[in-house]
Amino acid sequence: MVLMDDAQITVINRDYLGRDRPTNVIAFPMRESPYGEITPGLLGDVVISLQTAKAEAVHGGLAMETRFCQLLVHGILHLFNYDHETSREDAAIMEAKSQEILKLIEKQCESMPVFTDKDKNADPAGPSTTARAER
């Protein structure tokens, strides 16, 4: 999984899919590639624009974590050859599978911690030992 912003995903979208615009998620299946036999257990890459995901969450009245989970599931389904762009029937099949999976993991996604702007400057290891000793 690769997380990026709209400027970064626009480059990938343009270079690999010929679409010169940001998108929410792109999947690169590995199993179908000429190198799929090298690491047969590797499904591929899912690339998500956090900037677009956040905008879609706000627009849809969703928590960012919920939208992120939706996009991750969507990308993973593409890695398993689901495709919503081939036909309406395929789109309905992919949507049904997506909803099935999201229902299975809904509680886990909604229980994820909520990240705020103040968190981006926090030490990922947590408070230092010194800080704990001073309390």
C-alpha positions as CSV (number, residue, x, y, z in Angstrom):
1,M,0.0,0.0,0.0
2,V,1.3,3.4,-0.9
3,L,-0.2,6.6,0.5
4,M,0.2,9.9,-1.3
5,D,-1.3,13.3,-2.1
6,D,-3.2,14.4,-5.2
7,A,-0.2,15.8,-7.0
8,Q,1.7,12.5,-6.7
9,I,-1.3,10.3,-7.7
10,T,-1.9,12.5,-10.7
11,V,1.5,11.6,-12.0
12,I,0.9,7.9,-11.6
13,N,-2.6,8.2,-13.0
14,R,-1.3,10.0,-16.1
15,D,1.8,7.9,-16.6
16,Y,0.1,4.5,-16.2
17,L,-3.5,5.0,-17.1
18,G,-3.4,8.1,-19.4
19,R,-5.7,10.1,-17.1
20,D,-4.2,13.5,-16.2
21,R,-6.1,14.0,-13.0
22,P,-6.1,12.9,-9.4
23,T,-8.0,9.9,-8.4
24,N,-8.8,8.2,-5.1
25,V,-7.2,4.8,-5.6
26,I,-5.2,2.9,-8.2
27,A,-4.4,-0.8,-8.0
28,F,-1.4,-2.5,-9.8
29,P,-2.0,-6.3,-9.8
30,M,1.3,-8.2,-9.7
31,R,0.1,-11.7,-10.3
32,E,-0.8,-10.9,-14.0
33,S,2.5,-9.1,-14.7
34,P,5.4,-10.7,-16.5
35,Y,7.1,-10.9,-13.0
36,G,4.2,-12.5,-11.2
37,E,6.0,-15.8,-10.9
38,I,8.9,-14.2,-9.0
39,T,6.7,-13.6,-5.9
40,P,3.5,-15.5,-6.5
41,G,2.1,-14.6,-3.1
42,L,2.4,-10.9,-3.8
43,L,-1.0,-9.5,-5.0
44,G,0.3,-6.1,-6.0
45,D,0.1,-2.5,-5.0
46,V,-2.8,-0.3,-3.9
47,V,-2.1,3.4,-4.1
48,I,-4.4,5.8,-2.3
49,S,-4.6,9.6,-2.3
50,L,-5.2,10.7,1.2
51,Q,-6.1,14.1,0.0
52,T,-8.9,12.8,-2.3
53,A,-10.0,10.3,0.3
54,K,-10.4,13.2,2.9
55,A,-12.3,15.3,0.4
56,E,-14.6,12.4,-0.4
57,A,-15.1,11.6,3.3
58,V,-16.1,15.2,4.0
59,H,-18.4,15.4,0.9
60,G,-20.0,12.1,1.9
61,G,-20.3,12.8,5.6
62,L,-18.1,9.9,6.5
63,A,-15.2,9.6,8.9
64,M,-11.9,9.6,7.1
65,E,-11.1,6.2,8.5
66,T,-14.3,4.8,7.0
67,R,-13.6,6.2,3.5
68,F,-10.0,4.9,3.8
69,C,-11.3,1.4,4.5
70,Q,-13.7,1.7,1.5
71,L,-10.9,2.7,-0.8
72,L,-8.5,0.0,0.5
73,V,-11.1,-2.7,0.0
74,H,-11.8,-1.3,-3.5
75,G,-8.2,-1.4,-4.4
76,I,-7.7,-4.9,-3.1
77,L,-10.7,-6.2,-5.1
78,H,-9.0,-4.8,-8.2
79,L,-5.9,-6.9,-7.3
80,F,-8.3,-9.9,-7.4
81,N,-9.4,-9.0,-10.9
82,Y,-12.7,-7.3,-9.9
83,D,-13.4,-4.5,-12.3
84,H,-16.3,-1.9,-12.2
85,E,-15.3,-0.3,-15.5
86,T,-15.9,-3.3,-17.8
87,S,-19.7,-3.5,-17.5
88,R,-22.7,-2.6,-15.3
89,E,-22.9,-6.2,-14.2
90,D,-19.3,-6.3,-13.2
91,A,-19.7,-3.0,-11.3
92,A,-22.6,-4.5,-9.4
93,I,-20.7,-7.7,-8.6
94,M,-17.7,-5.6,-7.4
95,E,-20.0,-3.3,-5.3
96,A,-21.7,-6.3,-3.7
97,K,-18.3,-7.9,-2.8
98,S,-17.1,-4.6,-1.4
99,Q,-20.1,-4.2,0.8
100,E,-19.8,-7.8,2.0
101,I,-16.2,-7.3,3.0
102,L,-16.8,-3.9,4.6
103,K,-19.5,-5.3,6.7
104,L,-17.1,-7.9,8.0
105,I,-14.5,-5.3,9.0
106,E,-16.7,-2.4,9.8
107,K,-16.1,-2.6,13.5
108,Q,-12.3,-2.7,13.1
109,C,-12.3,0.3,10.7
110,E,-14.5,2.4,12.9
111,S,-12.5,1.6,16.0
112,M,-9.2,2.8,14.4
113,P,-7.7,5.9,16.1
114,V,-8.7,9.3,14.7
115,F,-5.7,11.2,13.5
116,T,-5.6,15.0,13.7
117,D,-3.2,17.6,12.5
118,K,-1.6,17.7,16.0
119,D,-0.7,14.0,15.6
120,K,1.6,14.6,12.6
121,N,4.3,16.2,14.9
122,A,4.0,13.6,17.6
123,D,6.7,11.1,18.2
124,P,5.5,7.7,16.8
125,A,7.2,5.9,19.8
126,G,5.0,7.9,22.2
127,P,6.2,10.1,25.1
128,S,9.8,9.8,26.0
129,T,11.0,7.9,29.0
130,T,12.2,11.2,30.4
131,A,8.7,12.8,30.0
132,R,7.1,9.8,31.8
133,A,9.6,10.0,34.7
134,E,8.9,13.8,35.2
135,R,5.2,13.2,35.7
